[in-house]
Amino acid sequence: MIKVKSSAELEIMRENAKILGRILDKVADKVQPGITTGALDKYAEELIHEAEGKPAFKNYRGFPSSLCTSLNEEIVHGIPGDRELKDGDLISLDIGIEKKGLFADFATTVPIGEVPEDDMNMVSVTDQALSKGIKKVVPGNRIGDISHAIGTFVREKGYYVVKEFVGHGIGRDMHEDPQIPNYGDPDTGERIKEGMVFCIEPMVKFDKNKVKVLDDGWTTVTAGRDPSAHFEGMVAATEDGPEVLVRGGL
Ligand code: MG
């Protein structure tokens, strides 16, 4: 069942999302060749604590960090560590906070230095795909409309969405109903109502093969180890249409 948020809950989620947006901006500013993914995580965790929030990812089903750092062939759920960023890399930064009993969660992909044009095109398509999905967060539409908008756009541009992972509802839990796949049929799934909040997160790659989860149980990589991109936005359905609480973007 998809939970509808009260206006008081929505107000807190709005504030949390704003705080998280500022935090990820600061973390993204540190992204440069030579810094390790572990240092980014440490900084993100400090900022979350400074904001008097709790890192939502840390210890979530055993995840060890406050930030997911997914580099190049890593799509999502990359575990921060000693790996150093270098010119030409793509890094997806995914972050979550819990504050006042409510969650915020979003992600962005940051290109580092001179990224090959093919890779940048894919990143740009992923960013645009998120916008396509967000536009469908309108009361009266259905969840499949979001999925379909993302999936068809990405295919038209010649790329493939990740099918194994999905977007989700968010509120008093980080992952609430519904699941929001990045592909699907229009006019299917549950009806969107005012006060629902969704995390929409297109994950895009060059090939249609299944993704692989590494032995750490988290890090998800592309089959051919080609680069991938991931953007996530948190969006409320309102009577005036989609309200973006926070989103990643180029
Ligand atoms: Mg998410």
Residues whose N, C-alpha, C, O or C-beta is under 5 A from the ligand:
A	BS01	MG	D105 C199
